[in-house]
Amino acid sequence: KAIGKQADHMERQTGILKKSVAAAEANAEAAKANAEAANRGIEIMIGKERARIRVEVADLELDEPVGEFSLQQVKYKVFSYGVVAAFISNSTALVEISDSEEPPHSTVNPPASLPAVLYPNIEGVDKHALLLTALRKEDIDGIHEGKSFIHLRGSIKYGDVFASERETRFKYVWKSSG
């Protein structure tokens, strides 16, 4: 009789223990869901607050050659926007001329000197990149006739207070519109 009572008692305790384990598992799942929701909230906040960089180009102004050749430059502006500053780790800008609207494949990536820190502002930082080859009058005429194209491409690597490394790449082509 005593052994039977003890077995019944143990069976009830096993049932209580199973319910406790199920409740602990449910609590763990709820804690995991809460942690995932908190992480999504942090990601949303970072997405809204993080540094962002944008590059805008000016109209192409070609100087007529003095003598046989001329060096040309492309003007552009770099904007930092968002709430926090962007910490620049590397930047490049390359200007090339080609007979195709598709940019030439080049391994040259000349540095574009930017300040170490870009603070958010609406004025932007004025920059320019030089065309690596001097243009002749016939090259400039080819651009005006739509036979040649000027390409600007580059990248800016940066971080912010959220410690994520980011990169903004840009690629522009100028072609004559008549």
C-alpha positions as CSV (number, residue, x, y, z in Angstrom):
1,K,0.0,0.0,0.0
2,A,2.8,2.4,1.0
3,I,4.7,1.7,-2.2
4,G,1.5,2.3,-4.3
5,K,1.0,5.7,-2.5
6,Q,4.6,6.6,-3.1
7,A,4.2,5.6,-6.8
8,D,1.1,7.8,-7.2
9,H,2.9,10.7,-5.5
10,M,5.9,10.3,-7.8
11,E,3.5,10.2,-10.8
12,R,1.9,13.5,-9.7
13,Q,5.3,15.0,-9.2
14,T,6.4,13.9,-12.7
15,G,3.3,15.5,-14.1
16,I,4.1,18.8,-12.3
17,L,7.7,18.6,-13.4
18,K,6.6,18.1,-17.1
19,K,4.3,21.1,-16.8
20,S,7.2,23.1,-15.3
21,V,9.5,22.1,-18.1
22,A,6.9,23.0,-20.7
23,A,6.5,26.4,-19.0
24,A,10.2,27.0,-18.9
25,E,10.5,26.1,-22.6
26,A,7.6,28.5,-23.4
27,N,9.4,31.2,-21.3
28,A,12.6,30.6,-23.2
29,E,10.8,30.9,-26.6
30,A,9.2,34.1,-25.4
31,A,12.6,35.5,-24.2
32,K,14.1,34.5,-27.6
33,A,11.2,36.3,-29.5
34,N,11.7,39.4,-27.3
35,A,15.4,39.4,-27.9
36,E,14.8,39.2,-31.7
37,A,12.3,42.0,-31.5
38,A,14.8,44.1,-29.6
39,N,17.5,43.4,-32.2
40,R,15.1,44.4,-35.0
41,G,14.3,47.6,-33.1
42,I,18.0,48.4,-32.8
43,E,18.6,47.7,-36.5
44,I,15.7,50.0,-37.4
45,M,17.1,52.7,-35.1
46,I,20.6,52.3,-36.6
47,G,19.1,52.4,-40.1
48,K,17.5,55.7,-39.4
49,E,20.4,57.3,-37.5
50,R,23.5,56.0,-39.4
51,A,25.8,58.0,-41.6
52,R,25.1,58.0,-45.3
53,I,27.1,59.4,-48.2
54,R,25.9,60.6,-51.5
55,V,27.9,61.9,-54.5
56,E,26.5,64.4,-57.0
57,V,28.2,65.5,-60.1
58,A,28.3,69.0,-61.7
59,D,27.7,69.6,-65.4
60,L,30.7,68.7,-67.5
61,E,32.6,71.7,-68.6
62,L,35.3,71.0,-71.1
63,D,38.1,73.5,-71.5
64,E,39.3,74.1,-75.0
65,P,42.9,72.9,-75.5
66,V,45.7,75.4,-75.0
67,G,48.1,74.4,-77.7
68,E,47.7,70.8,-78.7
69,F,46.3,69.2,-75.5
70,S,44.3,70.1,-72.4
71,L,43.9,68.6,-69.0
72,Q,40.3,68.2,-68.0
73,Q,38.6,67.9,-64.6
74,V,35.2,66.7,-63.4
75,K,33.7,68.5,-60.5
76,Y,31.5,66.7,-58.0
77,K,30.2,67.1,-54.4
78,V,30.2,64.6,-51.6
79,F,27.4,64.9,-49.1
80,S,27.2,63.3,-45.6
81,Y,23.6,63.0,-44.4
82,G,21.9,61.1,-41.6
83,V,22.3,62.0,-38.0
84,V,25.9,61.0,-37.2
85,A,29.2,61.8,-38.8
86,A,30.9,59.5,-41.3
87,F,34.5,58.5,-40.6
88,I,36.3,58.1,-44.0
89,S,38.7,55.2,-44.3
90,N,39.3,55.2,-48.1
91,S,38.1,57.1,-51.1
92,T,38.8,56.9,-54.9
93,A,37.7,58.7,-58.0
94,L,38.7,58.0,-61.6
95,V,37.9,60.0,-64.7
96,E,38.3,58.3,-68.1
97,I,37.3,58.8,-71.7
98,S,36.1,56.0,-74.0
99,D,34.2,55.3,-77.2
100,S,31.5,53.4,-75.3
101,E,28.8,54.5,-72.9
102,E,29.9,51.5,-70.8
103,P,32.8,52.4,-68.5
104,P,36.2,51.0,-69.4
105,H,37.6,48.3,-67.2
106,S,40.5,49.8,-65.3
107,T,42.4,48.6,-62.3
108,V,43.6,52.2,-61.6
109,N,42.0,53.7,-58.5
110,P,43.5,57.0,-57.7
111,P,42.8,58.3,-54.2
112,A,40.3,61.1,-53.7
113,S,41.3,63.2,-50.7
114,L,38.4,63.6,-48.4
115,P,38.4,64.9,-44.8
116,A,38.8,62.2,-42.2
117,V,35.4,63.0,-40.8
118,L,32.4,64.2,-42.8
119,Y,29.7,65.8,-40.7
120,P,26.1,65.9,-41.9
121,N,25.5,69.2,-43.8
122,I,23.6,70.5,-46.8
123,E,26.6,72.2,-48.5
124,G,28.6,69.1,-49.2
125,V,32.4,69.0,-49.9
126,D,33.5,70.2,-53.3
127,K,35.8,67.8,-55.1
128,H,37.3,67.3,-58.5
129,A,39.0,64.5,-60.3
130,L,41.4,64.9,-63.2
131,L,41.2,63.0,-66.5
132,L,44.4,61.0,-66.5
133,T,45.0,61.5,-70.3
134,A,45.2,64.9,-71.9
135,L,42.5,65.6,-74.5
136,R,43.1,66.9,-78.0
137,K,40.7,69.0,-79.9
138,E,39.4,66.0,-81.8
139,D,38.7,64.2,-78.5
140,I,36.6,67.1,-77.3
141,D,34.9,67.3,-80.7
142,G,34.2,63.5,-80.4
143,I,32.5,64.1,-77.0
144,H,30.3,66.9,-78.5
145,E,29.4,64.7,-81.4
146,G,28.4,61.8,-79.2
147,K,31.2,59.5,-80.3
148,S,33.1,59.6,-77.0
149,F,32.1,59.6,-73.4
150,I,33.5,60.8,-70.1
151,H,33.2,58.4,-67.2
152,L,33.6,59.2,-63.5
153,R,33.6,56.3,-61.0
154,G,34.8,55.7,-57.5
155,S,34.0,54.6,-54.0
156,I,34.0,55.9,-50.5
157,K,34.5,53.6,-47.6
158,Y,33.4,54.9,-44.2
159,G,32.2,53.9,-40.7
160,D,30.2,55.7,-38.1
161,V,29.5,55.5,-34.4
162,F,27.6,52.2,-34.9
163,A,31.0,50.6,-36.0
164,S,29.7,49.2,-39.3
165,E,32.0,49.5,-42.3
166,R,30.0,50.9,-45.3
167,E,30.8,51.8,-48.9
168,T,29.2,54.2,-51.3
169,R,30.1,53.5,-55.0
170,F,29.3,55.9,-57.8
171,K,29.5,55.7,-61.5
172,Y,28.5,58.5,-63.9
173,V,28.8,59.0,-67.7
174,W,28.5,62.2,-69.6
175,K,27.3,62.1,-73.2
176,S,26.5,65.0,-75.5
177,S,22.8,65.8,-75.7
178,G,23.3,68.0,-78.7
